[in-house]
Amino acid sequence: MDPQNGNTVDRNYHIIVVGGGILGVTLSYWLSTIPSLKIALIEASDDVAKHSSSRNTGVIHRPFYMNPEKKKLFAWASQKSYLMWKGFAMRFNLPWNPVGTLEIAKREEDLGRLHNFSRWALQNGMESDEFMILDRSELNSKYPFLRGHGAILSRTDTSVDFGIFTRSIFKSIKNDNFTFIPNTSVNAKSIDVNKSSLLASNGRRKMRIGFNHLINAAGSDSLKIAHQMGLAHDKTMLHFRGDYWKVAGNKLPEIKNNIYTIPEHPEFPFLDPHFIVRHDNSRQIGPNAAPVFSPYAYEGFSERLLDPLRTLFEKPVLPKLKLFVNREFLSLAGSEWGSSLSRKKMGLRVKAFIPEFSIEMLNDKGIAGIRHSVIDSHGFLEDSIILKAPTSTHIINYNSPGATGAPAYAASIVNDMLDSGVLGERIYPQEKLSNIWKFEEVFP
């Protein structure tokens, strides 16, 4: 019995991590290296990495395009995680395809961004030989099959399979103090903040789980959980599906790199489709960013009939109303949906920077993934947010390039919890034979 509330507590843990994506798994990994802690990872699916962690572009991004002032933590985590991922892939013989990324300035006014990228790359720790700026003549000379006013080549961008990476990290957690609880949903309303417990549902079976501290890495449900625990009531969430189309295997063999373009509307989460060389050298174009009304609407507008109403009228309503009367946003949203429904429209967007591209090169739909974007009265949040409360830590808006920086980003959260005393006496996680990364490599 829980003496505080008189309710039966089926299980008790020092730390509960909610969400079995790449962030929740890396958090669990670091926490499990602290022997004094009893940890549980709760996941609604039957396995880890079932959603965004497997449904993405699959690129380890170098931080050349991240403003070190506005995205300081993401830039640091992406830079720090690169060698961690590389060593991890070599150790476990995982897919590692260093194809590089060429990001093109489609418009003359984007050339200033390229010079910013060059400066940010060095500020974020990249070596000068890892990237190269190309003016228009150099781009035309080296890449005659592309069109643009200039570009930056990031040589060390690497294509991987983040689903495989996440499951490999999960298998490396081999501690008696770690418990995985799959097929278990955590309803935000079931969390009792005052009594430090939650009611979890595994099918028909319900169990009350006690905790000293809850880490919310629940992706699409992260904001609901934060709201339930008294945080971020001025923020709401919208969902955007990214669709991919497969490129026939023998088409455009001269393209060896990922081809991106500088976004035309950085204030919105709308992306110009990329030409992607996957870890297995297959090719796809995408993603776009079509608004949908539920977090797992991998087809159509929503999962359930009433989802649009729930999404639109879920509090706070004002940030969404501002968007849905914004003509530019509505126009872009319609265009994104056109690229989801029409192979021709998606292909024409790619043809703008790859003139030889033709609609016939797209032979089938690829994967679809969903980005969960947080907004407030000022618009879309550019960076992720870490919210702290006495018995909880919440990571919301953890989007691209979230998978890239996950190992170091998760380590920084654990390090902060150690410093603040949330995890007890200040110690570094102890090295174990099963360690895939050493904590001291992240925080020397």
N, C-alpha and C positions, 0 to 999 in steps of 0.2 A: 504493500500500500504506500502511496505517496502521503507522508504525514502532513504536507502542506495543504493538500486539497481534498484528501479523503477518497480520491478516485484511484482505482487500480492502475498502476503503470506497468505495462507489459515488458517494456525494455527501457533501460536508462543508458545514456551515453554522455560523455563529456562534450563531444562535438557531433552535430548532425550537419551533413552537407546535403542540400536538396538540389538535385539536377545531375544527371549522369552524362553530360556532354563533356567536351574536351576540357573546359574550365573546371567543372566539378570533379573530374577524374584526376587532373593534375593537383588540385587542392587536396584531394584525398591522399594522393601519393605523398606529398610533403608532410601532411599531418600524421600519416601512418609511420613516419620515421621518428616520431617522438614517442618513446616507449610508454610514457606515463599516461598517455591519452587513450581513451576508448572511443572509436570513431565509427559512424555509420554513414553510408552513402545511400540515399533514397532516390529511386528512379521509377518513373511511371511506366516505362517500357520494360521489355523482358531482357534487355541488354543495354550496355552503354553505347553512346554515339549513334543513336538511331535517327536523329533528325539533323540539325544544322551542322553538326560535326562531320557528317558523311555527305551532306547535300550542299556542296560548295564548289568553288572554282579549283580548290586544291593547290594553291600556290603559297609557298613560304615567301612572303614579301620582304624585301629589304626596305629600310625606313627612309628612302630618299624623298618620298612625297609627304612625309609627316612633319608638320611645323613643330619644332622642338619646344616652342613656347605653349602652343595650344594643345599639343598631344604629347606632352613630356613623358608620361608614364608609358603610353603605348609605344612611343619611339624607342625608349630605353628597353622595354620588354622585347620588342621585335629584334633589336640589335643583339641583345644578350641571348635570346633564344636561338638565334640562327646556328651558332656552333653547337648548342645543346642538341638541337634537332639533327644536325649533321652527324655528330658522334653517335646519337641514338640510332639513326638509320643504319650506320655502318655496323654497329654492334649487333643489331638484330636482323641485319640483311633485309631491310625494308626498302620499298621503292624510293629512289632519290634521283631525280632527273633535272640537272641544272641547266634548263633551257634558256634562262634569261628572259627579261621583259623589256620590250621596246614600247615606250609611252610617247605617243605622237601628239604634237600640237596641230590640231586640224585648222585652227584659226590663227591669224597673225597676232591677235591680241593675247594668245596663250603663250607666246614666246617668253614673256616675263616670268611665267610660272616655271619654265624650264630652268632659268637661272636661279630661281628660288630653290628648286629641287637640288641643284648642284651644291648650293650653300648648305641646305638642310642635311644632305647626305653626309657631308664632312662633320657637321655639328653633331649628328646622331651617331658618329663613330665608324662610318664606312670608310674604307681605304680608297684613295684616289683612283686606283686602277680597277676598282669594282664597277665603275660607271663611266659613261662618256656622253657628252653633249654633242649632238649633230645639228648643224645648221641645215637650211633647205637643200643646198647643193650637195652636202655630204649625205643627207638622207636619200636624195635621188640617186646618187652615185652608188652607195652601198646597198640600198634597198629599192631598186627601180620599180618593183611591183607594188610599192606603197605610195600613198599620197599624203602630204602634209607640209607644214612650214618649218618643221624642225622636230627633234625628238631627243629623249634621253634613253640610253641603253643601260639597264641595270643587269650586269652580267651574272650576278650570283642569285637572282631570283630562281627558285627551284620548285618544280612540280612534284607533288607527293600525294598520298592518300591519307587524309587526316582521320578517316574512320579507322583504318588499319593502325595508325599511330596511337589513337586513343585506346583502342582495345589492347595494344601491346603495353601501354603504360599500366592499364588496369590489371593485366596479368602479372605485372611486376610488383604489385602490392601484395606482399606475402607476409602479413603480420597477424598474429593472434588478436591484436587490438583493433582490427578492421572488419566491419561487417557490411556486406552489400545486401540491400533490400530492394529487389526488383519488383516490377508489376504492382507498384504501390504508389497511389496518387496522394498528394498532400493538398487538400482543399484549404485555400488561404483562410477561410472562415473557421477552420478547425484548430487554428493555432491559438493557444491561450498564453498571451504574453505574460500575464501576472504569475502564472503557475509553471512557466517554462516547460510546456508540453504541447504535443499536437496529437490529433486523432488522424491516423493514416488508414487508408482503405486499400485492402488487397482483395479485390473481388467482393464477395459478401462478407469477408472477415475484416473487422476493424480492430485496430490496436492503438493503445495510447502509448506514446513514446516520450519519455522525459529527456531533457537535455540541459546542459549548462550554457551552451552557446550554439546558435543555429547560423550556418553560412548559407545564404540564399544565392545559388548559382543556377536558378531554374529557368533561365532564358525567357520564353514567352510568358511564363507565370511569375517571373521575378518581381514585376511591379505590383501585381495583386498581393503577393506575400508581403512586400514592403508596406503597402497600404494597410494591411491587416495589423501590422506591427507598429502602426502609428507614424509612418514615414512617407515622404514624397507625395502627399495628397494634391499637390499642384501639378502633378505630371500624369500623363496618360500614354497609351501605347497604340501604335498602328502597325499593321503587318503588310509586308510587300513580298510577293513571290517573284523569284528569279527563275525564268525558264531558259533552258539550253537546247540548242539544236545540234545534232551530230553532223560533222562534215565527212563526206565520203573519203575513205582512207587514202586513195591515191591522188587526191586533188591538192593543188598548190604545194607540191613537195619542197619548193624553194623556201617556204616559211618555216624557219627552225625555232623562232622565238615566240613567246606570248606577245600579242600585239594589243596594247591598250591605247585609249585616247584620253586626253585631259577632259574631265567632266565639264559640260557646258553649264550645268546648274548645280554648283556645289552646295547651295543652301537647301536642296532637296535630296532625298536618298535615291534619285534616279540616275542610273548608270548608262553610259553608252556601251553597247555590247562589245565584248572583247573576243579576240581570236585566241583560243586556248590550246596549248599543246599539253596534253595530260601526262601523268607520270608514266603511262604505258605507250606514249607517243600517238595515241588517238587524238583527234581534233574535234573541238566543239566551238560554237559561238554562243555567247551569252555572258552574264545574265542580264535581263532587263529588270524592271522593278514594278510589277503590276500590283496595285492595292487589292488586298483580299480582306475578308471579314472574319477570319478565324486563323489561329496559329498553325494549323496543319492542313490548310486548304491547298494541297498539292495539285489539285485539279479544280476547275470552276472557281466561283467567287467565294464560296464558304462551305463548311462541312454540314451545317444544319440551316434550316429555313429561317430561323429567327436570329441567326448570328449577326446579320447586318444591323438590326435594331439594337441588339445588346451592345455591339461595338460602338455605335453612334451615340447612344445615350448613357453609356457607362461614365461615371464621374471621374475627372472633371470634364465637362462638355465643351467649355469655351475654347480650349486650344483646337479641338476638332472643328468646331464651327468656323473658326478663323480660316482654317485650311480649306474647308469645303465651300467657302465663298471666294476663295482666291482663284481667279481665272487662269493664272499661269499654272498653278498646281493642277487644276482640273484638266487643262489642256494636255499637260505632260502625262497625267495619269491615263487619259484616253489613248495617248500615243503608246504608252507602255503596254496597255492591254492589246493594242493592235499587233505588237510584236509577239505577244503570247499566242494570239489566235491565228496569225498569218505568217507562214514561212516566208512569203514574199516580202512583207514589211520588215521582218527581222533581217533578211538578206540585204535589202536596200540600205539599211543602216550600216552594215559592214562594207558594202560597196563604196561608201563615201570615203573610206580610207584604204580599201583594197580594191582598186578599180577592176581587176580581173575576176573578182568574185561574182559568181552567178547563183541564182536561186536553185538551179539543178544540183549544186554541190551539197545542198542540205538534204539528207536522206531519211532522217527520223528525229523524233523528239529525244532529247537527253534527259538528264535528271532535272528535278525542280527543287529549289530550296527556298526557305522563307526567312526574311530578315525582320526582326522585331525592333522597330524604331520608336524611341521615346520622344515625346514632344511636351512642351509647356507653352505658356502664353506667348513666348518669344519665337516659337518655331521648333525645329528639330534640334535635338541635342547632338553636338558634334562628337563628343567623346563619351566614354563610359563613365559611370559614376559609382563610387564606393560609399555606401551609407552605413553609418555605425550607430548602434544602440547598445545599451548595457548587456543585453543577452543575444545580440544578433549582429551580423554583418551582411550587407546586401550588395550584390554586384548587378547593376541594371545597365541596359543599353550596351551590352558587351558584344559589339558587332565587328565587322571586318576592320582590321586584320586580326581579329581575336584569336583564331587558331594559331596564327604565326607566333604570337607572343605568349601563348598560354603557359609554358613552363616557368618563365621568369615572372610573368604577371602574377601567377598563383603563389610563387615563392615570396613575392613582395608583400602579398596580403598576409601570408603566414608570418613573415618576418615582423610586420607591423603588429600583429596580434601577440607575438612573443615580446616585443618591446613594450607594449602597453600592459602586459601582465595578464591578458585574457587567457593565455594557455598555461598560466602558473609561473613557476620560477624561470627566469631568462636563461635558456640553454639553446644551443643549436641542435637541430635534429642529428641524431647519432648515425654514423655510417654503418650500413649493413652490407652483407655480401650481395644482397639483391639490388643494391642501389644502382639506378640507371644514371642519376646525376647526384653530385655532391652539393649540399647546401652552401658550402664554403666557396664553390665555384661561382655561385650567383652573388653571394655577399662575402667577399674575401675579408 
